[in-house]
């Protein structure tokens, strides 16, 4: 049995990588950062970031988080950028379990968007087993909702910390610093919904 991906899946993955890289480049240039400066801010190598912007490399979830913090955005926004645009008004979408893992190439965890294109909110499924909190919290203007599907997480919002188990949820407004990690050392699965900031 061959380990080679079907051509259409491989092409979709490459195209998603190009869109992600283009968005990172767009945010970097808007922030007036050179690749060298972004490398210094993230602790990632300049050659890796160059390949990432050209769609030639896949980031780990940890790397994407570092890039998001440095560019003052969120991993969700970056992952959403890798999704093909579908601006059809009123379009209905169906997502089956396990399909469309846009960020499935993450070396630590996986994430997938559950609505495509220019929607008023961005729902995303995240599965990971991060044992330590990210170095810096994420802060963005959009409000966010987190629902724990499986496992348990510890989430820090500014100076407060909450333990959430399967079935628990948490909402926080934009501007709140946040980061989460496994509360019990096990794997967790989350549904995250971010307001896209459109009226």
SVG drawing of the C-alpha trace seen along z (x, -y; Angstrom):
<svg xmlns="http://www.w3.org/2000/svg" viewBox="-28 -49 46 51">
<polyline fill="none" stroke="black" stroke-width="0.4" points="0.0,0.0 1.4,-3.4 2.0,-6.2 1.6,-8.8 -1.3,-11.2 -3.8,-11.4 -2.9,-14.3 -6.0,-16.4 -5.3,-16.2 -1.7,-17.0 -2.5,-19.9 -5.0,-21.2 -2.4,-21.0 0.1,-22.9 -2.4,-25.6 -3.4,-26.0 0.3,-26.4 0.7,-29.1 -2.3,-31.0 -1.0,-30.7 2.5,-31.9 1.0,-34.8 -1.0,-35.9 2.0,-35.7 4.0,-37.8 1.2,-40.3 1.0,-40.7 4.8,-40.9 5.1,-43.6 2.2,-45.5 4.0,-45.4 7.2,-46.7 9.2,-43.7 11.9,-42.0 12.2,-38.3 15.3,-38.6 13.3,-40.7 10.4,-38.2 13.0,-35.3 14.4,-37.1 10.9,-37.8 9.8,-34.2 13.0,-32.3 12.5,-30.6 15.1,-30.5 15.2,-33.0 15.4,-30.3 12.4,-28.4 10.3,-31.6 11.3,-32.3 10.2,-28.8 7.0,-29.2 6.1,-32.5 6.6,-30.8 4.4,-27.8 7.3,-25.4 7.2,-24.5 4.5,-23.4 4.6,-25.1 4.2,-23.2 1.3,-24.4 4.0,-25.9 5.7,-27.7 2.4,-29.1 1.6,-30.4 4.9,-32.2 4.4,-33.8 0.8,-34.8 2.1,-36.5 4.8,-38.3 2.4,-39.6 -0.3,-40.5 -2.9,-38.1 -4.1,-34.6 -3.4,-31.2 -7.1,-31.0 -6.7,-34.0 -3.7,-32.5 -5.3,-29.1 -8.4,-30.8 -6.2,-32.5 -5.1,-29.1 -8.8,-28.2 -10.1,-28.7 -12.3,-31.8 -16.0,-31.1 -18.0,-34.3 -21.2,-32.8 -24.0,-34.5 -26.0,-31.9 -23.8,-29.0 -24.4,-25.8 -21.4,-23.8 -21.2,-20.3 -18.0,-19.1 -17.6,-15.4 -15.4,-14.3 -11.8,-14.1 -12.1,-15.9 -10.5,-19.2 -7.7,-19.3 -6.2,-22.5 -3.6,-22.6 -3.2,-18.8 0.5,-19.1 1.2,-20.5 3.8,-18.4 2.1,-19.0 -1.7,-18.9 -4.0,-19.6 -6.6,-22.2 -9.3,-22.6 -11.6,-25.4 -15.3,-24.5 -16.6,-27.4 -14.8,-28.6 -14.2,-32.0 -15.5,-35.4 -17.9,-34.4 -19.0,-36.5 -17.4,-34.0 -14.6,-31.5 -15.3,-28.1 -12.3,-25.8 -11.6,-22.4 -8.3,-22.0 -6.8,-18.7 -3.5,-18.8 -1.6,-17.7 0.3,-20.8 1.7,-20.3 3.1,-23.8 1.5,-27.2 2.7,-29.2 5.5,-31.6 3.3,-34.6 -0.5,-35.0 -2.4,-35.8 -4.3,-39.1 -6.6,-40.1 -9.5,-42.5 -12.0,-39.7 -14.1,-38.0 -13.7,-34.2 -15.6,-31.2 -14.0,-27.9 -15.9,-24.6 -14.0,-21.5 -15.2,-18.5 -12.7,-16.0 -10.1,-16.0 -9.3,-18.9 -7.5,-22.2 -6.2,-24.9 -6.8,-28.4 -5.3,-31.7 -7.2,-34.9 -5.1,-37.9 -4.4,-37.2 -7.1,-34.5 -6.8,-30.8 -9.7,-28.3 -9.8,-24.5 -12.2,-23.3 -13.3,-19.7 -15.3,-18.1 -18.6,-19.9 -17.3,-23.2 -17.1,-26.4 -15.7,-29.8 -16.3,-33.1 -14.0,-36.1 -14.1,-39.5 -11.5,-40.9 -8.4,-42.4 -8.1,-39.7 -4.7,-37.9 -5.3,-34.1 -3.4,-30.9 -4.3,-27.2 -2.6,-23.9 -3.5,-20.4 -4.8,-20.3 -4.1,-16.6 -1.2,-15.7 -3.6,-14.2 -4.8,-15.0 -7.7,-17.5 -10.1,-18.6 -11.6,-22.0 -14.2,-23.9 -13.1,-27.5 -15.4,-30.2 -13.8,-33.6 -15.9,-36.5 -14.5,-37.7 -15.1,-41.3 -17.5,-42.0 -20.8,-43.8"/>
</svg>
